[in-house]
Amino acid sequence: MWDNGSMSVWRGVRSRGGVIFLAGSLLVPPLFGADAPQADQPSGSPQQPPSPSRPGDPGQSPAPASSPAPAPAPADRDVSWKKLAPNVLTDQKRIWLFPLSLNNTANLVPFLVATGATAGLIRLDPTVGPYFRRSTYWNSFNSAFSTQNTALATALFPLAFYGVSLIDHDSYAQKTALLAGEAVIDVEILDFVMKGVTRRLRPGDIPPNGNFNHTFFKNKAGFFHDSSSFPSGHAIASFAIATVFAHRYRSHKWVPWAAYGAATLICFSRITQSAHFPSDVFVGGVLGYAVAQYAVLRP
């Protein structure tokens, strides 16, 4: 049974302020590193040990006392097909119980910053949305980054990566693909619930000269329909996958740039096609990062 704190969170969701509260509370970990896993740092080239010296040699100073070696950083969570379902259950517990920790004063400032960023973008949506609703400048870009193309790319990349890793017998790559799949399952559950609660109209559902100010709780499709706009499903999935690959292959400096760059292009395409408002994409992208970094990659 949910306690009073949990019920108050869900009652707040029934208003725009509740939407901002829910999104902001889930954005805290990635913005400020709360409970984020410490990455393993690749070891550098080994240093040559100093040559031993005999006592009394001139110019030799007493050897300083050796400092204790730092504790090794925790490794990423282990994953396999058998562990995938239990991992997802653990992830969901971490995700949905996190807002209850907001009674901790240490989380108050991050919560206010995250909430303020979301609220500011929601205020800008009525200005940005009509421009892309009327513009034809992005037609070529939208054709290349269509809804179907970006969805296929997001789904097929981890699957293809896993297939190649099987051929190469690369266990590290196999686990990376499985972690990406775990992240997608996690964020799709989160996305489904948030869409059903917020029921926001998409920009494309509004006439070019219509009212873009009141869009939350206006979608009549119902809880179990995927037509709601908040957050962006493409953004939340693409950033979850990008975060896993950027973290696991961070020793290759180009990988994070490529991963996050591709995810950003997908996010931007959702705005230019009037499929989502900027705040939908922002919240989706940060939640995708948060779930991957805070829940999936955490040991």
C-alpha positions in Angstrom: 0.0 0.0 0.0 1.2 3.5 -0.7 1.8 5.8 2.2 0.6 9.4 2.5 3.7 10.8 0.8 3.2 8.6 -2.3 -0.5 9.6 -2.5 0.3 13.3 -2.3 2.7 13.0 -5.3 0.1 11.4 -7.4 -2.7 13.8 -6.4 -0.3 16.6 -7.4 0.0 15.2 -10.9 -3.6 16.2 -11.6 -2.5 19.8 -12.2 0.3 21.4 -14.3 2.2 21.9 -11.1 2.0 18.2 -10.4 3.4 17.5 -13.9 6.3 19.7 -13.2 6.8 18.2 -9.7 6.9 14.7 -11.1 9.3 15.5 -13.9 11.5 17.6 -11.6 11.8 15.0 -8.9 12.9 12.4 -11.5 15.4 14.8 -13.0 17.4 15.3 -9.8 19.9 12.4 -10.1 21.4 13.2 -13.5 21.8 16.9 -12.9 23.5 16.6 -9.6 24.9 13.1 -9.4 22.8 11.9 -6.6 23.6 8.2 -6.0 25.2 8.0 -9.4 27.7 5.2 -9.9 31.4 6.1 -10.0 32.9 5.2 -13.3 35.9 2.9 -13.5 38.8 4.9 -14.7 41.1 3.2 -17.2 44.5 2.6 -15.7 47.4 4.5 -17.2 50.7 3.1 -18.3 52.5 1.4 -15.4 55.2 3.5 -13.8 58.7 2.0 -13.4 59.5 1.4 -9.7 62.4 3.4 -8.4 65.7 1.6 -8.2 66.6 0.5 -4.7 69.3 2.6 -2.9 71.7 1.6 -0.2 71.4 3.2 3.2 73.8 6.2 3.5 73.9 6.9 -0.2 74.5 10.7 -0.7 71.6 12.7 -1.9 69.0 10.2 -0.7 66.1 11.5 1.4 64.1 9.4 3.7 61.3 7.7 1.9 57.9 9.2 2.7 55.3 7.1 4.4 53.1 5.4 1.7 49.5 6.7 1.6 46.7 4.1 1.6 45.6 3.0 -1.9 42.2 4.4 -2.9 39.3 2.0 -2.9 38.5 0.7 -6.4 35.5 2.2 -8.1 32.5 -0.1 -8.3 32.0 -2.0 -11.5 28.9 -1.7 -13.6 26.0 -4.1 -12.8 26.2 -7.5 -14.2 23.5 -8.5 -16.7 22.4 -11.6 -18.6 19.2 -12.8 -20.2 18.4 -14.6 -16.9 19.1 -11.5 -14.8 17.2 -9.1 -17.1 13.8 -9.4 -15.5 15.0 -9.2 -11.8 17.2 -6.2 -12.8 14.2 -4.4 -14.3 12.2 -4.9 -11.2 15.0 -3.5 -9.1 15.3 -0.5 -11.4 11.5 0.2 -11.2 11.7 0.3 -7.4 14.5 2.8 -7.5 12.8 4.9 -10.1 9.4 5.2 -8.5 10.5 5.5 -4.9 13.0 8.2 -5.6 10.5 11.1 -5.3 9.8 10.0 -1.7 13.4 11.0 -0.8 12.6 14.7 -1.4 11.9 15.1 2.3 15.7 15.1 2.6 16.9 18.7 2.6 20.0 17.7 0.6 17.7 17.0 -2.4 15.7 20.2 -2.1 18.0 22.5 -4.1 18.5 20.0 -7.0 14.7 19.5 -7.1 14.0 23.2 -7.3 16.5 23.7 -10.1 15.2 20.7 -12.1 11.6 21.8 -11.6 12.4 25.4 -12.6 14.1 24.2 -15.9 11.0 22.1 -16.7 8.6 24.9 -15.8 10.6 27.4 -17.9 10.5 25.2 -21.0 6.7 24.6 -20.5 6.3 28.4 -20.5 8.2 28.6 -23.8 6.3 25.9 -25.5 3.4 28.1 -26.7 6.0 30.3 -28.5 8.1 27.6 -30.1 5.3 25.2 -31.0 3.5 27.4 -33.5 6.7 28.2 -35.4 7.4 24.6 -36.2 3.7 23.9 -36.7 3.7 26.4 -39.6 7.2 26.1 -41.0 8.1 24.1 -44.1 11.8 24.9 -43.8 12.6 21.5 -42.1 10.8 19.2 -44.6 14.0 17.6 -45.9 15.3 17.1 -42.4 12.0 15.7 -41.3 11.9 13.3 -44.2 15.3 11.8 -43.3 14.6 11.8 -39.5 11.0 10.7 -39.8 9.1 9.0 -36.9 9.5 5.6 -38.5 13.2 6.0 -39.4 14.2 7.2 -35.9 12.2 4.5 -34.2 13.8 1.8 -36.3 17.3 3.2 -35.8 16.8 3.4 -32.0 15.5 -0.2 -31.9 17.8 -1.8 -34.4 21.1 -0.4 -33.3 21.3 -2.3 -30.0 20.0 -5.5 -31.7 22.6 -5.3 -34.4 25.3 -4.5 -31.9 24.3 -7.6 -29.9 24.3 -9.8 -33.1 27.8 -8.7 -34.0 29.0 -9.3 -30.4 27.8 -12.8 -30.6 29.7 -13.4 -33.8 32.8 -11.9 -32.3 32.3 -13.7 -28.9 32.7 -10.4 -27.2 31.1 -10.8 -23.8 31.6 -7.1 -22.8 29.7 -5.9 -26.0 27.0 -8.5 -25.3 26.4 -7.1 -21.8 26.5 -3.6 -23.2 23.6 -4.4 -25.6 21.7 -6.1 -22.8 22.1 -3.1 -20.5 20.8 -0.9 -23.3 17.8 -3.2 -23.7 17.2 -3.1 -19.9 17.3 0.7 -20.0 14.8 0.8 -22.9 12.4 -1.4 -21.0 12.7 0.8 -17.9 12.1 4.0 -19.7 9.2 2.7 -21.8 7.4 1.8 -18.5 8.1 5.2 -17.2 7.1 6.9 -20.4 3.8 4.8 -20.6 2.7 5.9 -17.1 3.6 9.6 -17.5 1.9 9.8 -20.9 -1.3 8.2 -19.4 -1.3 10.6 -16.5 -0.5 13.9 -18.3 -2.5 13.3 -21.5 -0.9 16.3 -23.2 -1.9 17.3 -26.7 0.9 17.1 -29.3 1.7 20.3 -31.3 0.5 18.5 -34.4 -2.9 18.0 -32.8 -3.4 21.8 -32.6 -4.3 23.9 -35.6 -1.4 26.2 -36.8 -3.2 29.3 -35.4 -4.8 27.4 -32.4 -4.3 27.7 -28.7 -0.9 26.3 -27.6 -1.2 27.4 -24.0 -3.5 24.8 -22.5 -2.3 21.3 -23.6 -2.1 19.1 -20.5 -5.1 16.8 -19.7 -6.7 17.6 -23.0 -6.0 14.4 -24.9 -9.2 12.3 -24.9 -7.5 9.1 -26.1 -7.4 7.7 -22.5 -4.7 6.2 -20.3 -3.7 3.2 -22.4 -3.2 5.2 -25.6 0.3 6.4 -26.8 -0.9 9.6 -28.4 0.0 11.8 -25.4 3.0 14.2 -25.9 4.7 14.4 -22.4 7.4 13.1 -22.3 8.9 12.2 -25.7 9.2 8.5 -26.2 11.9 8.8 -28.8 13.9 11.1 -26.6 13.7 9.0 -23.5 14.7 5.8 -25.4 17.5 7.3 -27.5 19.1 9.0 -24.5 18.9 5.9 -22.4 20.7 3.9 -25.1 23.2 6.7 -25.7 24.0 6.9 -22.0 24.8 3.1 -21.7 27.1 3.1 -24.8 28.8 6.4 -23.8 29.5 5.1 -20.3 30.6 1.6 -21.3 32.9 2.8 -24.1 34.0 6.1 -22.5 37.7 5.2 -23.0 37.0 6.0 -26.7 36.6 9.7 -26.6 34.5 9.8 -29.8 31.8 7.4 -28.6 30.1 9.8 -26.1 30.1 12.5 -28.8 28.6 10.1 -31.4 26.1 8.6 -29.0 24.7 11.8 -27.5 25.0 13.6 -30.9 22.7 11.0 -32.5 20.3 11.1 -29.6 20.2 14.9 -29.8 19.3 14.8 -33.6 16.5 12.4 -32.9 15.2 14.7 -30.1 15.4 17.7 -32.3 13.5 16.0 -35.1 10.6 15.4 -32.7 10.3 19.2 -32.4 10.6 20.1 -36.1 7.9 17.5 -37.0 5.5 19.0 -34.4 5.4 15.6 -32.7 6.5 17.1 -29.4 7.0 20.4 -27.5 10.6 21.3 -26.4 9.7 20.5 -22.8 8.6 17.0 -23.8 11.9 16.4 -25.5 14.0 17.9 -22.6 12.2 15.9 -19.9 12.4 12.7 -22.1 16.1 13.1 -22.8 17.1 13.8 -19.2 14.9 11.0 -17.8 16.5 8.6 -20.3 19.9 9.7 -19.0 18.8 9.5 -15.4 17.3 6.0 -15.7 20.4 4.6 -17.5 22.9 6.2 -15.2 21.1 6.1 -11.8 19.3 2.8 -12.1 20.6 0.6 -14.9 24.4 1.2 -14.6 24.3 1.3 -10.8 25.6 -1.9 -9.2 
